[in-house]
């Protein structure tokens, strides 16, 4: 049977038997949305809060006390001011991109805008990771250029410790910690957004597949 | 103002709800998912209703928001094991025009469409609903040429599924 015949059958199909009344429809409009857009918003905001908390608690919890001894507080403060400005800019961008999402747009544009929000958050995460790495590198350079820097920082003031040995342990520990942190975060985001946006990515590819031809 | 808006919305939506039911039926496989998607579409249409300016017919606008929700926003829930599959439920047809063959063909058509991917489903659905290519292209955000190429491929795929 040809598709046009099926079209006739489609057109003559009976009305839905479970039709909803106006009251039932009204009740539905009052219920909560469970769309991926909502989840992207929630997860995105949680990421902002998470990174902000990491930074804030890091500076407030006495973690910086040893740095005071090394006269690095000014450097850290300036670094933090810069960081907060960037966070605010990211939040504004996140809000702007999020407000672009509307189901009234055509399908392709809607998908594009959702992916844009996701990208904003992705760049925010990258920024934070790079931030951590750069911060550590600069800090290390400053520490190594301060006489007895490592000893002051680790609280060990025994001269008998092998400085060279301490230095190696210090550097390796930091590299391992940063690498593990990046790996865990990458895996976490990959899984989180991977699952959430799997369908969207697939459909976006499918929709834009032939665009190059026409 | 708000009350009038709600009244208009309910009136428009109730009259056109068949469109949403058909979309739910092709994008989901059981009654729970059907209800979930229906609810999400209802929320999306209501949320955007104040932006509907009446430049196009309400139903045209409704096609767009409903398909966008089904293709892009909807996440299938996992609470679907206990419920009956659609394949077990035959459509209730009015007694006077009951025709077993037609019933089976309609069911075969729905089953066939469900095997297509999300974009193909939308294309075939708009074709069955007799929408012009211009409107199909505009709804999906692709060029008319692209819509035609994709439509031909989707039709071919469906034809093969229906006539193996």
Interface residues (C-beta under 8 A of the other chain):
Chain A: X1 X2 X3 X6 X7 X9 X10 X11 X12 X13 X14 X15 X16 X17 X18 X19 X20 X21 X22 X25 X26 X28 X29 X31 X32 X33 X34 X35 X36 X37 X39 X102 X103 X104 X105 X106 X107 X108 X109 X110 X111 X114 X196 X199 X200 X202 X203 X206 X207 X208 X210 X211 X213 X214
Chain B: X6 X9 X10 X11 X13 X14 X17 X18 X21 X22 X36 X38 X39 X40 X42 X43 X44 X46 X47 X48 X51 X52 X61 X64 X65 X67 X68 X69 X71 X72 X73 X74 X75 X77 X91 X92 X93 X94 X102 X105 X106 X109 X117 X118 X119 X122 X127 X128 X130 X138 X139 X140 X141 X142 X143 X145 X146 X149 X150 X155 X158 X159 X162 X163
